[in-house]
Amino acid sequence: MSFPRVAWISQPNPEPRTNGYNAYMNHEDVGHIPVLLDEVLHLLSPQPGDRVFDGTLGRGGHAVAIIPRIVGGVYLGMDLDATNLAFARDRLQPLADAHDVRLVTQQGNFASASATIDDAKLGHADVLLADLGFASNQMDESGRGFSFMGDGPLDMRLGHDEKEWPEGGYPRGTAAELVNTLAERDLADVIYHFGEERLSRRIARKIVERRSQFAILRTGELAEICRRAYGPKAHNSRIHPATRTFQALRIAVNGELDALDALLLGLPTLLAPGGRAGIISFHSLEDRPVKQAFLKMQQDGLAERLTRKPINASDEEIVRNPRSRSAKLRGVRKIKDL
């Protein structure tokens, strides 16, 4: 079967001309709280004139704190989500203008980071950041289909804004397409490999049984199928029975691991000598390849790791933002070209 595979530096930071922390805390209007913000600033140590590549701009949460620190520099932000990209551009442009920073935004996947950097005439990045999590507004909007906490269409596409679904059907490339068309064994493999779900075969069997009667088009339907597949174990499960299945489908739909692999492969050529990269992951399928790629760069003499172990959110941050609980930040600094 073939299916899509679907961060310390000791030098001080210059004082920003505006208080990024205040903008960070004003999340009610922004719809998202950036994770590990202080840790990112310390690890990547953005300096005046730096060229920054942000592969997951989101709502601009990290950018709003970095831009005041790179006076005279360039901030290039990418995101698959056109709505969030437009929001971030509107939010950041006045800040960039105030600090003489050239702001460039581009819709797309960071797998194409090299071409995007070339198009923007950035040369190489002094700072590279990729937050592999999802903006809170994406998870909270039931119409996006990412969450089982509210009922919505089983979509999960990041790069599409299509709102209308055909009556009784689904657009191509959605999670609904995978759930309703993959063979039972292939569906179980997706759930197991991308969700690390031990009950993947039981869940896949329940899905196939249900779709033989009616197409599965809603997040609530799929969540209930997962709960029933768990049976009595659902009461003792540390997480919701649908958590890993939803993760697996989201990864497959958006080709997330392929994109990460492409970014890590190109990292040695994306960074300028002395350039720092920080990647925030949220589960082992992301953290493992990041750890291995950074270690290989060090072993090849191209870079030094800035983190032997991942940096986790503080207890204070977890209280403020529970979604930061699983965030892991790793960093690397390039020391020479290939």
Protein Blocks (a to p, Z undefined) as FASTA:
>chain_A
ZZddddddfbdcdddfbdfklmmmmmmlnopacehklmmmmmnopaehiacddfblmnom
mmmmmmmmmghiacddddfblmlmmmmmmmmmmmmmmnopacdddeddfklmmmmmmmno
nopafbdcddfbdcfklmmmmknopackbgcddehpakbcbfbdcehiacehiaklmmmm
pcfklmmmmmmmmnopaklmmmmmmmmmmmmmpccfbfklmmmmmmmmnmmmlmmpmbdf
klmmmmmmmmmmnommmmmmmmmmmmmmmpcghiacddddfbfklmmmmmmmmmmmmmno
paccfbfbacdddfklmmmmmmlmmgccdddddfbdZZ
